[in-house]
Amino acid sequence: MFCVNLPLTMSTEVQEETLSLEEILSSLKEMHRLILWNDDVNSFEHVIWCMMKYLDYSESQAEKIAWKVHNEGKCAVLEGSFTEVEVYRKILQQEGLTVSVD
């Protein structure tokens, strides 16, 4: 058995924060964005291929994304829960793309 002697002036009360069901559901619904960043490493072809293969964009859509990233420096390519977006961030990062979650 483990015993700890606490000073008399120290409070041993634990305050628990309670969240309403609405607050819990709201936090689950929070949307995050996967941002694709411009870099000097990846070719247009590779970016387009990754967008088509992993995010199911058409070739035309993927080309538009590649040009937007090239011209503006970044582009949001996916929106969803943190878990979903994080999975795709890891996949695209393994392909060498520069991505982050916002």
Buried (B, 14 or more C-beta within 10 A) or exposed (E): EEEEEEEEEEEEEEEEEEEEEEEEEEEEEEEBBBBBEBEEEBEEEBBBBBBBEBBEBEEEBBBBBBBBBEEEEBBEBBEBEBEBBBBBBEBBEEBEBBBEEE
